[in-house]
Amino acid sequence: MRAMVCDGPGQALRMRHLPVPSPGPGQLLVKVVACGVCRTDLHVLDGELPGIAYPVTPGHEVVGTVERRGVGVTALAVGARIGVPWLGYSCGLCADCREGRENLCATARFHGYTLPGGYADYMLADARYAFALPALLDDVHSAPLMCAGLIGQRALNKAGHARKIGLFGFGAAAHLICQVCVGQGREVYALTRPGDTAAQAFARELGAVWAGDAKPPCLLDAVLIFAPAGELVPLALSSVRRGGAVVCAGIHMSDIPSFPYALLWGERRVESVANLTRQDALDFLAAASTLPLQVHVRAYPLADANRALDDLRHGRLQGAAVLVPGLT
């Protein structure tokens, strides 16, 4: 099989030809049909996450079919269409797991980071961490739901019932959560990179009441930060009302600069989103099946993974990039 592999931090992916793996007990062999390209993949390639054991095959927004089942797997049939997300294992025994916070499990493993991911023709997945997909979208358009959608929904949940929502960084996750917010009757205010008028127009097209590259025109109830830029935190705090929330949704962010306590005072709060749980996946997929989501994607052949990542890094995408192994 083909796999796009990173051999070390800062190195481009290279194509390798590897044996097709065999599923062990409780595992699935998944034939990858589509794999979304996530900013977290850039953090893996750049060596910005701890404990990366190179070489590594990225990819954690996977849509595929069950090719083979290991011993003990009964829930998903051969040929079933499934989604495979970031979380690939949690111990189930620690206090966090027992209390519904398996996303914080100290021994959790993650596809495309500490487990081989979906930038390949085939991958292995623990059957407990794979999900039957609704038929609302085709394979390519379903792939971004498995991370951009899930992590966006988890971030939105932390905003509670906030009516005026700021989305700082309008990429794959924000373009999905914008539609969820609009569908729920919330007002969306989108902040983009300076001068990115295309992204601003895209946000307005999806229902944002304001889009720009400066401070929003009114105080917000909550801001979700999807860009990995720590300097946005003080701006977000200055943009929310007293009692408002700033939610940092990325797995990695540049350092947050110092800011006056007055920005935090008034019971404003800053919190992070870490990973996701299986329940997040079940909840989001159920909710998504009731919404007419427009998932904007650009498809790339597997061999063009470096180009897709470069387009993501330099803001040349509206929506999400998706690798399609069958595309030439």
C-alpha positions in Angstrom: 0.0 0.0 0.0 1.0 3.7 -0.4 1.5 5.9 2.6 2.7 9.5 2.9 5.2 9.5 5.7 7.1 12.3 7.6 10.6 11.2 8.7 11.3 14.1 11.0 10.3 17.6 12.1 10.3 20.1 9.3 10.5 17.5 6.6 8.1 17.1 3.7 6.1 14.0 3.4 7.4 11.3 1.1 5.6 8.4 -0.5 6.5 4.9 0.9 5.2 1.5 -0.2 4.4 -0.6 2.9 2.7 -3.9 3.5 -1.0 -3.8 4.1 -1.3 -4.3 7.9 -3.4 -7.1 9.5 -6.0 -6.2 12.0 -5.4 -7.6 15.5 -8.1 -8.4 18.1 -10.7 -5.7 18.3 -9.3 -3.9 15.2 -10.5 -3.0 11.8 -8.5 -2.8 8.5 -9.9 0.3 6.9 -9.7 1.0 3.2 -9.3 4.8 3.1 -11.6 6.5 0.7 -11.0 10.1 1.8 -8.9 11.8 4.5 -9.3 15.5 5.5 -6.2 17.7 5.9 -6.2 19.4 9.3 -4.0 22.1 10.8 -3.0 19.6 13.5 -1.2 17.7 10.7 1.0 20.7 10.2 1.8 20.7 13.9 2.8 17.1 13.6 5.0 17.8 10.6 6.6 20.8 12.2 7.4 18.9 15.4 5.2 21.2 17.6 3.5 18.4 19.5 5.2 16.5 22.3 6.3 12.9 22.0 6.2 12.4 18.3 7.9 9.2 17.2 9.0 9.6 13.6 8.4 8.3 11.0 4.7 9.1 11.2 1.8 8.9 8.8 -0.6 11.8 9.5 -4.3 11.9 9.0 -7.3 11.8 11.4 -10.3 12.9 9.4 -10.9 9.5 7.7 -13.8 8.1 5.8 -13.4 4.6 4.6 -14.8 1.1 4.4 -14.2 -1.9 6.6 -12.0 -4.3 4.6 -11.3 -6.9 7.3 -12.2 -7.4 10.9 -10.0 -8.7 13.7 -11.1 -11.3 16.3 -13.9 -10.1 18.5 -15.3 -7.3 16.2 -19.0 -7.7 15.6 -20.4 -4.2 15.6 -19.2 -3.1 12.1 -19.7 -5.3 9.1 -17.2 -5.8 6.3 -18.0 -3.2 3.7 -19.5 -0.8 6.2 -18.9 2.9 5.6 -17.2 4.4 8.6 -15.5 7.5 10.0 -12.2 7.4 12.0 -11.4 10.5 14.1 -8.4 11.8 16.1 -9.0 9.8 19.2 -7.9 6.2 18.6 -7.6 4.8 22.2 -8.2 5.6 25.8 -7.6 3.3 28.8 -11.1 3.4 30.2 -9.8 2.9 33.7 -8.4 6.3 34.9 -10.4 8.9 36.7 -10.8 11.0 33.5 -12.1 8.1 31.5 -14.5 6.9 34.2 -15.9 10.5 34.5 -16.6 10.9 30.8 -13.4 12.8 30.0 -11.5 10.2 27.9 -10.2 13.1 25.8 -7.9 13.9 28.8 -6.8 10.3 29.4 -3.0 10.3 30.0 -2.4 7.2 27.9 -4.8 8.2 25.0 -3.5 7.6 21.5 -4.4 9.6 18.4 -4.5 8.7 14.7 -1.9 10.5 12.6 0.1 11.4 15.7 0.8 8.5 18.0 -1.0 6.0 15.8 -0.6 5.6 12.0 -3.1 7.8 10.2 -5.1 8.1 7.1 -2.7 9.6 4.6 -2.5 6.1 3.1 -4.5 3.5 1.2 -5.2 1.5 4.3 -5.0 2.0 8.1 -5.9 0.1 11.2 -8.5 1.4 13.7 -9.8 0.1 17.0 -13.4 -0.8 16.3 -14.5 1.0 19.4 -13.3 4.3 18.0 -14.8 4.1 14.6 -18.3 5.3 13.7 -20.9 4.4 11.2 -21.6 7.4 9.0 -25.0 8.8 8.0 -25.6 9.1 4.3 -26.2 12.9 4.4 -22.9 13.6 2.6 -20.6 11.8 0.2 -17.2 10.4 1.3 -15.2 13.5 0.4 -17.5 15.9 2.0 -17.9 13.8 5.1 -14.2 13.7 5.9 -13.9 17.2 7.5 -16.7 16.3 9.9 -14.4 13.9 11.7 -12.3 16.6 13.2 -13.2 20.1 12.0 -16.8 19.3 12.8 -16.2 17.5 16.0 -13.8 19.9 17.6 -15.8 22.8 16.4 -18.9 21.4 18.1 -17.0 20.7 21.3 -15.7 24.3 21.3 -19.3 25.6 20.7 -20.6 23.5 23.6 -18.2 25.4 25.9 -19.8 28.7 24.8 -23.1 27.5 26.3 -26.1 29.5 25.1 -24.1 32.4 23.8 -26.1 34.3 21.2 -23.4 36.4 19.6 -20.5 34.2 18.7 -17.1 35.3 17.3 -15.2 32.9 15.1 -11.5 33.9 15.0 -9.9 32.1 12.1 -12.3 31.1 9.4 -11.1 27.8 8.1 -12.4 24.2 8.0 -13.8 24.1 11.5 -15.2 27.6 11.5 -17.0 27.3 8.2 -18.9 24.3 9.6 -19.7 25.7 13.0 -20.8 29.0 11.4 -23.6 27.1 9.7 -24.5 25.2 13.0 -24.7 28.6 14.8 -26.8 30.2 12.1 -29.1 27.1 12.1 -29.5 27.6 15.9 -30.4 31.3 15.4 -27.2 32.7 16.8 -25.3 35.7 15.3 -21.9 34.9 13.9 -19.0 37.5 13.7 -16.0 36.1 11.7 -12.5 37.4 12.0 -10.0 36.5 9.3 -6.4 37.1 8.4 -5.7 40.7 7.5 -6.8 41.5 4.0 -8.4 38.1 3.4 -11.5 39.5 1.7 -12.3 36.1 0.1 -12.6 34.4 3.5 -14.7 37.3 4.7 -17.1 37.0 1.7 -17.2 33.3 2.3 -18.2 33.8 5.9 -21.0 36.2 5.0 -22.2 33.7 2.3 -22.6 31.1 5.1 -24.6 33.5 7.2 -22.2 35.6 9.3 -23.7 39.0 10.1 -20.2 40.5 10.1 -16.8 39.5 8.7 -13.6 41.5 8.9 -10.0 41.6 10.0 -10.3 44.0 12.9 -12.1 44.0 16.2 -15.8 43.1 15.8 -18.3 46.0 15.9 -20.0 45.0 19.1 -19.4 43.1 22.3 -19.9 39.3 21.9 -21.1 36.6 24.3 -18.3 34.2 23.3 -15.3 33.9 20.9 -14.1 30.6 19.6 -10.5 30.8 18.4 -9.5 28.4 15.7 -6.3 30.1 14.5 -3.2 28.9 16.3 -2.2 32.5 17.2 -1.9 33.3 20.9 -2.0 37.1 20.1 -5.7 36.6 19.4 -6.5 35.8 23.0 -6.2 39.4 24.3 -8.2 40.7 21.3 -10.9 38.1 22.0 -11.1 39.1 25.6 -11.5 42.7 24.7 -14.3 41.6 22.3 -16.5 39.8 24.8 -18.9 41.2 27.4 -18.6 40.7 31.1 -19.2 37.0 31.9 -18.2 36.1 28.3 -16.1 33.1 27.3 -13.0 32.8 25.1 -12.5 29.2 23.9 -9.2 28.2 22.3 -10.0 25.3 20.0 -6.6 24.3 18.7 -4.2 21.6 19.9 -1.3 24.0 19.6 -1.1 27.8 19.9 1.7 30.3 19.9 2.5 31.9 23.2 -0.2 34.2 24.6 1.2 37.7 25.2 0.8 39.4 28.6 -2.3 41.5 28.9 -3.8 43.7 31.6 -6.0 42.0 34.2 -8.8 44.4 33.3 -9.4 42.3 30.1 -10.0 39.2 32.2 -11.9 40.9 35.0 -15.6 40.9 35.0 -15.8 37.1 35.1 -14.6 36.7 31.6 -12.9 33.3 31.2 -10.4 31.6 28.9 -10.4 27.9 28.4 -9.1 25.3 26.0 -10.6 22.4 24.1 -8.5 19.2 24.3 -9.1 16.4 21.8 -12.6 14.9 21.7 -14.6 12.0 23.0 -16.5 9.3 21.3 -19.7 10.8 22.7 -18.8 14.1 20.9 -18.7 12.1 17.6 -22.0 10.5 18.2 -23.7 13.8 19.2 -22.3 15.8 16.3 -23.0 13.2 13.6 -26.6 13.0 14.9 -27.0 16.8 14.9 -25.3 17.1 11.5 -27.8 14.7 10.0 -30.6 17.3 10.7 -28.8 20.3 9.1 -28.3 21.1 5.4 -24.5 21.5 5.9 -22.5 22.9 3.0 -19.1 21.4 3.4 -16.7 23.2 1.1 -13.7 21.0 0.0 -10.9 20.9 -2.4 -9.9 17.3 -3.3 -6.2 16.3 -3.9 -4.7 13.0 -4.9 -2.8 11.2 -2.1 0.5 11.9 -3.8 -0.2 15.7 -3.6 -0.5 15.7 0.2 2.4 18.2 0.5 0.7 20.6 -1.9 -2.5 20.3 0.2 -0.6 21.0 3.4 1.1 24.0 1.8 -2.2 25.4 0.6 -3.6 25.1 4.2 -0.5 26.7 5.7 -0.6 29.7 3.5 -4.4 30.3 3.6 -5.1 29.3 0.0 -8.2 27.3 1.0 -11.8 28.1 1.5 -13.2 25.3 3.6 -11.1 22.1 3.8 -8.6 20.1 1.8 -9.3 16.4 1.4 -6.9 13.7 0.2 -8.5 11.1 -2.0 -6.4 8.0 -2.6 -8.4 6.9 -5.6 -8.0 10.3 -7.3 -5.2 10.7 -10.0 
